Amino acid sequence: MSAWIYLPVAGNSVNLLMLLGLGGLVGFLSGLFGVGGGFLMTPLLIMMGIEPTIAAASDANQIVAASASGTYAHYRAGSVDFKMGVLLLVGGLAGGSVGVLLIRVLRGLGQADLFISATYVVMLGGIGSYMLVDSLKELRGKAREYVTQPRPSVWARLASTLPWRTDFPRSRVNHSVLMPLLLGVLVGVLSAIMGVGGGFIMVPVMVYLLRMPMHVVVGTSLFQILFTCANVTVLQAAVNHTVDFVLALVLLIGSVLGAQLGTRVNRRLRAEHLKILMAIIVLVVMAKMLMEFLIAPDILVSYAGGH
Amino acid sequence: MDAANKLVLPLVCLCWLMPAALVRAESPLRLGSQMVPLGMFFHGSTVHAHGTVPAGYQLAVVCTGPKGELKLKRKERVLGLVWLTRGEVTFARVPSLYIVDASAELEQLAPQPTLDRLGVGYSSLKADATNEPPRDQRASELFAELLRLKEREKLFGVDQHGVRLQEPKAGLVNWSTDIQLPPKLLPGDYVVRLYGFRAGNGELLDSRLLNVRQVGAVAAISAFARKWGLLYGIGAVLIALVAGLLTGMAFGRGAKGGH
């Protein structure tokens, strides 16, 4: 059997083993951290010669499989908060629409790309640094932290003023229904602006603003990503014909296996270690983007689309 | 009568077959295959081209894909500091593939205006890409970047010593070349043209159609994705969902659960 496979929609031939390995790696990260992995997979597919629009749409298709696999594993482990997930998802879909409109306005003003790039670097840099510092603090002296911070934070006081409070038993938190809805909108806006699934923004939001336990965060994030990516796949296939199912199929064979492995490793790691690893990955992605902005590209033109 | 028939019939047959054989033997351009199938395991292909031309010609074989408008993102330096995408650049008519194999360096074949008129060499592509409507001023500035992008994908290429000329015999020369088709190849009607150059003048000697077609499962999936996009998308999601859940269940049986 040939090690190369021709992709019918992409119109390109790619190495089968490389695709399987790539799917496995990104699936592993997905199961471990509760992220879709699009921020990693799409650029790597583009580097393999796949056109950006097809890379992004087919990636969304394979993330459906990886997140379904991961969600099921987390569901069995009791670490999916469906109530919280549905509220975040509803907010996220609404926010996504707002973000798309915002980008259209900015494109009209000719400032969209500058805005997107600045958002990327600030968001990734901010989230990554905060997670890293916070997790290291937790590792060094968890007990002292609680003693020295007896007063609720400004965020906690602000959140407590919101109406329609309800219990989220799986996450062992009590919040207003508006909290996950509004945070979902915020993540949806940012996801639309940045053109990514939003897992690596949603995870820190759940940890730090919704105060959910890390293991429940990962399962709930995957549950939400499953629906977001299913929606993207159907829309892209129907409107732009950019989903290459053969590409997605090979990737998903690797990614569902990787997701299972990632989920098992997730269960064995302490929450602080997970946060540190996630922070490092976010900071590495931020550094890579920063380098792309600062170093002159090899070729000044590229195919349109993608993340 | 019978004896005459026995003599005439082979002679008629011989006369009928001989011109075709002669034409085949002296055809300026022949392709090893007129059709390139894009099957599931396609990974680039080589099309052998050969033929016979009068002695004294230098040759260029040009393989061109279908032409179409091409929109690309363009990057610019902003505030002298960061490189950002600053809109699009539109190239009016760009071939999906442009491969030139020649028997000598292009500038030795003919003067530039002659090469441009015949469509031999990158320079000949520039007018189509930048002057045809819709005209984009930046297309001219970024044409060299377009060439670099396409060359990196092996969709454009010029091999100035790709055509092999044999020793002349009876005023004729046999030639051959191998046209390298890259792994990134779209279906369509491609054209292979043979140009002859002598004393600074050039002419089209012959041309052949090269059919690049998707076949088997590749053709079926591609057609389904184009014709029934919504159904294709829903099917892709359902298959991914089932694959993910089945794997989860298969692995779940062995897992302890909880943490």
Interface residues (C-beta under 8 A of the other chain):
Chain A: M1 S2 W4 I5 Y6 P8 V9 G11 N12 S13 V14 G49 N61 Q62 V64 A65 A66 S67 A68 S69 G70 T71 Y72 A73 R76 A77 G78 S79 G110 D113 L114 S117 H215 L226 A230 T233 V234 L235 Q236 A237 A238 V239 H241 V243 D244 F245 V246 A248 L249 L252 I253 V256 L257 A259 Q260 R264 R267 E292 F293 L294 I295 A296 P297 D298 I299 L300 V301 S302 Y303 A304
Chain B: L38 G39 M40 F41 F42 H43 G44 K71 L72 K73 R74 K75 E76 R77 V78 L81 V82 W83 L84 T85 R86 G87 E88 V89 L142 E145 L146 R148 L149 R152 E153 P183 K184 L185 L186 P187 Q214 A217 V218 A219 I221 S222 A225 R226 G229 L230 Y232 G233 I234 G235 A236 V237 I239 A240 L241 A243 G244 L245 T247 G248 M249 F251 G252 A255 G257 G258 H259
